[in-house]
Amino acid sequence: MKTNFKFMILLALVGIGFQSCQKDDPIIPEEVVVLPPETVTTVEGFYLLNEGNMNMNKSSLDFYDYQSGTYRRNVYGQANPEATLGLGDVGNDIGIYGTKVYAVINNSNKVEVMDAATTKRLKVIDVKNCRYVTFANGKAYASAYDGEVQLGENSPNGFVAEIDTTSLKITRTVKVGRQPEEMAVVGDKLYIANSGGYSPPNYERTVSVIDLKTFTKIKDIDVAINLHRLKADADGDIYVSSRGDYYDTPSKLFVIDTKTDKIKKTFDIACSNISIAGDKAYIVGSEFSYVTFKWKINYSMIDVKNETLLEGSFLPKAVSDEIKTPYGLAVDPFSLNVYITDAGDYVSPGKLYCVDKNGITKFEVIAGDIPAHFAFKLKKTTINK
């Protein structure tokens, strides 16, 4: 979920109006669409988490099966009819670790844990205003704002919760900066982007570094204001995005060397989403300006081995011209198929596009409201359950 504080306030006010007359929503049955199949390698498909509008409990989960080519909408609702409010309010991230799916449901203040084969609910873990999830060594790590969002620097510092993936219990927590966002683990360290996105103009500007053995914060790396996305490449470098201030300070992308924990490279491109597969980083830049009241969109690639910006777009023009609001992004690490979503007007069902490594569009399909976050399901795994 993008953190544009004015937009979020507007959504919250609209949501109050809906809540005043809202009753438990009926369970929406699963729908199946037949798409072209994919060759099953290590990946056999993926889950797509649809955020849904705030205060409307419209988060939902879809699954695309490579072998059969079936795209199943609302698999969670079908598997969990007793969940009267469905998956919940604002699905903000999803990940698979071992045999379990972990869905971070931001405004419902929970991490929903499901069986990866059936999407049947296994456990609900309460985490205040949780944001993103990552995994390492039998643990899940969830970032969280720690309470209701409020404007200004008086917001409490956020935290990271460590969850044991066998017992599904929170074992440790550690405080970080205000409004922490994405994370990545490199070696024995966890890196987390602090945004302070609700305290303009005094945003946060650091990446916190957590020692996983002691689960303590060992340092903050000064980067830039209003950080958001954070991904690690195969060499252990961290790519972290700054959203800027939507006025005079533009969005940029930074590379941190985790051997020195210092910035080694800056790319002057907007970055609202990033996926790293093989030697390439795929970047969607969707940047709004309160000066021009216009959006600036780019679809860029970086050679992460040479740390160079490549020419051209990773999308064919026919697809980029059709997309109204680029949002979710994932690249299959084996086939290098690009999966990108269009959130459209944020209130109607969005679209999912598949483009192969040669730039040929393989399919497009209607997804849920604000389709946003992907988790690839592996055919075999040796990861701790």
C-alpha positions in Angstrom: 0.0 0.0 0.0 1.5 3.3 -1.0 1.9 5.9 1.8 0.6 9.2 0.4 -0.7 10.7 3.6 -3.3 13.1 2.0 -4.7 10.3 -0.1 -4.8 8.0 2.9 -6.8 10.5 5.0 -9.3 10.8 2.1 -9.7 7.1 2.0 -10.2 6.9 5.7 -12.9 9.5 5.6 -14.7 7.7 2.8 -14.3 4.4 4.7 -16.1 5.8 7.7 -19.1 6.5 5.6 -19.1 2.9 4.4 -18.6 1.5 7.9 -21.6 3.3 9.3 -24.0 1.1 7.4 -21.8 -1.9 6.6 -22.8 -5.4 7.7 -20.8 -8.6 7.5 -20.1 -9.1 3.8 -21.4 -12.4 2.2 -18.7 -14.9 1.2 -17.8 -14.4 -2.4 -17.4 -17.8 -4.1 -14.3 -18.8 -6.0 -14.2 -18.0 -9.7 -12.0 -19.9 -12.2 -10.6 -18.5 -15.4 -8.6 -20.6 -17.9 -5.4 -19.0 -19.0 -2.4 -20.3 -21.1 -0.4 -22.8 -18.9 3.2 -22.3 -18.0 6.1 -24.8 -17.9 6.5 -26.0 -14.4 10.1 -25.7 -13.2 10.8 -25.0 -9.6 7.9 -22.7 -9.5 4.4 -24.2 -9.9 2.4 -21.0 -9.6 1.8 -17.9 -7.5 -0.6 -16.3 -5.1 -1.7 -12.7 -5.8 -2.9 -10.7 -2.8 -5.5 -8.0 -3.6 -5.3 -5.1 -1.1 -8.9 -4.0 -1.3 -10.0 -0.6 -0.2 -9.5 0.6 3.4 -12.3 0.0 5.9 -14.2 -2.3 3.5 -12.8 -5.8 4.3 -12.3 -6.5 0.6 -8.8 -8.0 0.7 -8.8 -11.2 -1.3 -6.5 -13.9 -2.6 -6.1 -15.4 -6.1 -3.9 -18.3 -7.3 -2.5 -19.0 -10.8 -1.6 -22.6 -11.4 1.1 -23.0 -14.0 0.4 -26.5 -15.1 -3.3 -26.3 -15.6 -3.4 -22.6 -16.6 -6.3 -22.0 -14.2 -6.5 -18.6 -12.5 -8.7 -19.0 -9.3 -10.1 -15.8 -7.8 -10.9 -15.6 -4.1 -9.3 -18.9 -3.0 -9.2 -17.8 0.6 -13.0 -17.1 0.8 -13.7 -20.5 -0.7 -11.4 -22.3 1.7 -12.5 -20.4 4.8 -16.3 -19.8 4.7 -16.4 -19.3 8.4 -14.4 -16.1 8.0 -17.3 -13.7 7.9 -15.2 -10.7 7.0 -13.2 -12.6 4.5 -9.4 -12.2 4.5 -9.8 -8.7 6.1 -9.0 -5.1 5.6 -6.0 -4.1 3.3 -3.8 -6.9 2.3 -0.3 -5.3 2.4 2.1 -8.2 1.8 2.4 -11.9 1.3 5.1 -14.5 1.4 5.5 -18.3 1.4 7.9 -20.1 3.7 7.9 -23.9 3.8 4.4 -25.2 3.7 2.7 -22.0 4.9 1.4 -18.7 3.4 1.7 -15.6 5.5 -0.6 -12.7 4.5 0.0 -9.4 6.2 -3.4 -7.7 6.6 -2.5 -4.1 7.5 -5.7 -2.5 8.7 -7.0 -5.7 10.4 -3.8 -5.7 12.5 -3.0 -9.3 11.8 -0.8 -11.8 10.0 -3.0 -14.5 8.5 -1.2 -17.9 8.3 -2.6 -20.5 5.8 -1.7 -23.9 4.4 0.1 -23.2 1.1 -1.7 -26.1 -0.6 -5.2 -25.4 0.5 -5.2 -21.8 1.8 -7.0 -23.1 4.9 -6.4 -20.8 7.9 -3.9 -22.2 10.4 -3.5 -19.2 12.7 -4.1 -15.5 13.1 -1.2 -13.6 14.7 -2.1 -10.2 16.1 0.4 -7.5 15.0 -0.5 -3.8 15.2 -0.6 -2.1 11.9 1.6 -4.7 10.3 3.2 -3.9 6.9 5.6 -6.4 5.3 7.0 -9.9 5.9 10.3 -11.7 5.2 11.9 -14.9 6.3 15.1 -16.6 7.4 16.3 -19.6 9.5 12.9 -20.8 10.6 11.6 -17.3 11.4 9.2 -14.9 9.9 9.8 -11.2 10.4 6.9 -8.7 10.2 7.3 -4.9 10.2 4.7 -2.8 11.9 3.8 0.8 12.6 2.8 -0.1 16.2 -0.7 1.4 16.6 -3.0 3.8 14.8 -1.4 6.1 12.2 -1.2 9.7 13.3 0.3 12.7 11.5 3.5 14.2 13.0 6.6 13.1 14.8 4.8 12.1 17.9 3.8 8.8 16.2 5.4 5.9 18.1 8.4 4.2 16.6 7.6 1.0 14.7 9.0 -2.4 15.4 9.8 -5.8 13.8 8.2 -8.9 15.3 10.0 -12.2 15.0 7.6 -15.1 14.5 8.6 -18.8 15.0 7.3 -20.6 11.9 6.7 -23.8 13.8 4.8 -22.6 16.9 3.5 -19.5 15.0 4.1 -17.4 18.1 5.9 -14.1 18.4 9.2 -14.8 20.1 10.9 -11.3 20.1 10.4 -7.8 19.0 12.7 -4.8 18.3 12.0 -1.1 17.9 13.1 0.6 14.7 12.1 4.0 13.1 8.7 5.5 12.5 6.5 3.8 10.0 8.9 1.0 8.9 8.2 -0.7 5.5 10.0 -3.4 3.5 12.8 -5.6 4.8 15.5 -8.0 3.6 17.8 -10.5 5.3 21.5 -10.6 4.3 23.6 -13.0 6.3 23.0 -12.4 10.0 21.5 -9.0 9.5 18.0 -7.7 8.8 17.7 -4.4 6.9 14.5 -2.4 7.2 13.4 0.9 5.5 12.0 3.5 7.8 9.6 6.0 6.1 8.1 8.4 8.6 5.6 8.8 5.8 3.0 10.4 8.1 5.3 13.2 9.4 6.0 15.5 6.4 8.3 17.4 6.0 10.2 15.7 8.8 10.3 12.2 7.3 12.5 9.4 8.5 15.6 8.8 6.3 17.3 5.7 7.6 17.6 2.0 7.0 17.8 0.2 10.4 20.1 -2.8 10.7 19.1 -5.6 13.1 21.5 -8.3 14.4 19.4 -11.4 14.1 21.4 -13.3 16.8 20.7 -10.8 19.5 17.7 -9.2 17.8 18.9 -5.7 18.6 19.3 -2.7 16.4 23.0 -2.2 15.8 22.9 0.9 13.5 20.9 3.2 11.3 22.2 4.0 7.8 21.4 7.5 6.6 19.9 7.2 3.1 17.1 9.7 2.1 13.7 10.7 3.1 10.5 8.6 3.1 12.0 5.2 2.3 9.8 2.3 1.1 10.9 -0.6 -1.1 13.9 -2.7 0.0 15.3 -5.7 -1.9 18.5 -7.7 -1.8 20.3 -9.0 -4.9 22.3 -12.3 -5.1 25.5 -10.5 -4.1 24.0 -9.2 -0.9 23.6 -5.6 -2.1 20.5 -3.8 -0.9 18.3 -1.7 -3.3 16.2 0.8 -1.3 13.8 3.4 -2.7 13.0 6.9 -1.5 9.5 8.2 -2.3 10.7 11.8 -1.9 8.3 14.5 -0.7 5.9 14.7 -3.7 7.0 18.3 -4.2 10.7 19.3 -4.7 12.5 16.1 -3.7 12.1 13.4 -6.3 11.9 9.6 -5.8 15.3 7.9 -6.1 16.8 4.4 -5.8 19.9 3.7 -3.7 22.3 0.7 -3.5 23.8 -0.2 -0.1 26.9 -2.4 0.2 26.1 -4.7 3.1 29.8 -5.4 3.7 30.3 -1.8 4.6 26.7 -0.7 5.2 27.3 2.4 3.1 25.6 3.7 0.0 27.6 2.7 -3.1 25.3 3.9 -5.9 22.4 6.3 -6.6 20.0 6.0 -9.5 18.0 9.1 -10.3 14.8 7.3 -11.2 11.5 7.0 -9.5 10.9 3.6 -7.9 7.4 2.6 -6.5 8.1 -1.1 -6.9 11.0 -3.3 -7.6 11.6 -7.0 -8.4 15.1 -8.6 -8.7 15.5 -11.8 -10.8 18.8 -13.1 -12.0 21.1 -10.2 -12.8 18.4 -7.7 -13.4 16.2 -5.4 -11.3 12.9 -4.5 -12.8 11.6 -1.1 -11.6 8.2 0.5 -11.8 8.3 4.3 -11.2 4.9 5.7 -10.4 5.5 9.2 -9.0 2.9 11.8 -8.2 3.7 15.6 -7.9 1.7 18.1 -5.9 3.4 20.8 -8.0 2.1 19.6 -11.4 -0.7 17.3 -10.1 0.5 14.7 -12.6 1.9 11.2 -12.5 5.3 10.3 -14.0 5.6 6.6 -15.0 8.6 4.6 -16.0 9.4 0.9 -16.5 13.2 0.6 -16.0 15.8 -2.2 -15.7 19.1 -2.2 -13.9 22.0 -4.7 -14.5 22.7 -5.5 -10.8 26.1 -7.1 -11.6 27.4 -4.0 -13.2 25.1 -1.6 -11.4 24.1 0.2 -14.7 20.8 1.5 -15.8 19.7 -0.3 -19.1 18.0 1.4 -22.0 14.4 1.0 -22.8 11.3 -0.4 -21.0 10.7 -4.0 -19.8 7.1 -3.7 -21.0 5.9 -3.6 -24.6 4.3 -0.3 -25.4 0.9 -1.9 -26.0 0.8 -3.0 -22.3 2.3 0.2 -20.8 -0.1 2.3 -22.8 -3.0 0.2 -21.4 -2.0 0.3 -17.8 -3.7 3.2 -15.9 -2.2 2.7 -12.4 0.9 0.4 -12.3 1.0 -1.3 -8.9 2.1 -4.9 -8.2 5.2 -6.4 -9.8 6.9 -9.8 -9.7 9.3 -11.6 -12.0 9.5 -15.4 -12.1 13.1 -16.2 -11.2 13.3 -19.1 -13.7 11.2 -18.2 -16.7 11.7 -14.5 -16.2 8.1 -13.9 -17.0 7.0 -10.4 -15.8 3.8 -10.2 -13.9 2.5 -6.7 -13.4 -0.9 -5.4 -12.1 -3.0 -2.3 -12.8 -4.9 -1.0 -9.9 -7.1 1.1 -12.2 -9.3 3.5 -10.2 -8.6 1.8 -6.9 -12.3 0.9 -6.4 -13.0 -1.5 -9.3 -11.3 -4.9 -9.9 -7.8 -4.5 -11.3 -5.9 -6.4 -14.0 -3.0 -8.8 -14.1 -0.7 -8.9 -17.1 1.9 -11.6 -18.0 4.8 -10.6 -20.4 7.5 -13.0 -21.3 11.2 -12.3 -21.3 11.1 -11.4 -25.0 8.4 -8.7 -24.4 5.5 -10.8 -25.7 2.2 -10.5 -23.9 1.0 -13.9 -22.8 -2.3 -13.0 -21.1 -4.2 -10.4 -19.1 -6.9 -11.3 -16.6 -9.2 -9.5 -14.2 -8.0 -9.8 -10.6 -9.5 -8.4 -7.3 -9.6 -4.8 -6.0 -6.1 -3.3 -6.0 -4.1 -6.4 -7.0 -0.7 -5.8 -5.4 1.5 -8.5 -3.9 2.9 -11.8 -5.2 4.2 -15.0 -3.6 5.6 -17.7 -5.9 4.8 -21.3 -4.8 7.7 -23.7 -5.2 7.3 -27.3 -6.3 9.7 -28.6 -3.7 11.3 -27.0 -0.7 13.6 -27.9 2.1 12.9 -24.8 4.1 11.8 -25.2 7.8 8.1 -25.6 8.1 
